[in-house]
Amino acid sequence: MTNENPSLAYLHNMNQDNRLEWVDNAKGLCMLLVVWVHMLSSIGDPPFWYSSKEYIQAMYMPCFFILSGFFTKDTDQRTFIRKRCGSLLKPFIFTYLVSYAIGWIISTIKPDLLKNGMDFLAPLYSHSFVNGPIWFLLALFTALIIVQSVNKTKLWGGVIVMIISTTGYYWNELSPYRLPLFTDTALTSVGFVYTGHLIKIFFENIKFKTCIATFIIALIMFVLMHSLYGGTWSMQSNSYGMNILAGYGQAILGSTALIALCRMFTFSIPLINFVGKNSLIVLCWHMYLLMGMGLVVKTMKIDLTMGAIFIFVMISILFYPLIFVIKKVFKFIYN
C-alpha cells in the first residue's frame, strides 16, 4: 500500500513520449464518437440510434477544443504560430488537396456518393466541402492563436474571450454570410479552448473520488440541460442549440463528463488510446472508410440498426492498417 498523494498520480502516468495516457484516452473517445455520428449520418440516421446522435453532437467537438486548451503555453507568438502551422495547417492543406483529387475521381465514376460537391474554393465561403471533418483543423488553428494572444493580457482575458465568443455566435445567428476558413466557428470556439486552459490544473490534480463525483454530476446536468434546451447542434455550421448560454452550458458539462470519465483511467485503454494518439489521421481519413463500409451495408442489404454496429466495428479494426500505412508513407505530414 502506497502513501503517495493520489492527486499527483498523473505525474507518473506519462509514457515514453511524455504523453498523458488519460488525455489520449479522452481524445480517442471523442474521436470514436465523431466516427459514430458521421457513420449514422452516412447510412441515413437509423431511428433506433438517432437520439444518441443528438446528445453526442453536443459533447465531442467542444471536448476536442477544451482538450486543446490544456496545452496552451505562454510562449513566443511567432514560435507558437510556426508550430501550429506545422501541426494543423500543413495536414489540412495536404488532406484537402488529396481529398479533392479523390473526390474528382469518385465524381467521374459515381457522382451520387459525394454529398458536398466539388467546389475547390468552398472553404472560403461555405461550411460544406469535400472531406468536411477537416474543418476542425482550420477552426482550431485560429482559436488557438487567439487564446494564445489573450493569455498574455492576464487580467482581462476572460472578458475578451466572452466578447470574441459572443461575436462568433451571433455572427452565425444574424448574418446570412459565413466568414472564410471557418473563422466564425473559430471565434465561438475560443470560449471552449480558454475553458480548457482554465480547468487543466483541476483535472491534473483531481483525486479519484472527486473525479467520480464530477463525472456523475456533470453527466446528469448535461442530460437535463440538453433535454430542456437541446436544439440542433453542429459546430461545423456554428450552430449551438436554442441560445448561447444553453449551448455553452451543454458543451462544457458534456465535455467535463467525458474528461472526468477518462481521467479515472490512468492507463492506456486499447483502441481508444490508439485512436487518441492518432486522432489527426483518423479525423482526416475516416470518412472514406465510412463511404466504403456504407456501400457494403447497402449492397448486403443489412438492417440499418445492426448495420451501424457492423460498420463501427469494421472501421475500428481498419483503423490499424490505415494508420500504419499513413504514418509510414506520410510521416512528414501527420507528425
HELIX and SHEET records of a PDB file:
HELIX    1   1 PRO A    6  HIS A   12  5                                   7    
HELIX    2   2 GLU A   21  SER A   42  1                                  22    
HELIX    3   3 PRO A   47  ILE A   56  1                                  10    
HELIX    4   4 TYR A   60  GLY A   69  1                                  10    
HELIX    5   5 GLN A   77  ARG A   84  1                                   8    
HELIX    6   6 CYS A   85  LEU A   89  3                                   5    
HELIX    7   7 LYS A   90  ILE A  109  1                                  20    
HELIX    8   8 PRO A  111  LEU A  113  5                                   3    
HELIX    9   9 ALA A  122  LEU A  124  5                                   3    
HELIX   10  10 GLY A  132  ILE A  134  5                                   3    
HELIX   11  11 TRP A  135  ASN A  151  1                                  17    
HELIX   12  12 LYS A  154  TRP A  156  5                                   3    
HELIX   13  13 GLY A  157  LEU A  174  1                                  18    
HELIX   14  14 PRO A  180  PHE A  182  5                                   3    
HELIX   15  15 THR A  183  GLU A  204  1                                  22    
HELIX   16  16 PHE A  208  TYR A  229  1                                  22    
HELIX   17  17 ILE A  244  ARG A  263  1                                  20    
HELIX   18  18 ILE A  272  LYS A  277  1                                   6    
HELIX   19  19 SER A  279  MET A  300  1                                  22    
HELIX   20  20 LEU A  304  VAL A  329  1                                  26    
SHEET    1   A 2 TRP A 233  SER A 234  0                                        
SHEET    2   A 2 SER A 239  TYR A 240 -1                                        
END                                                                             
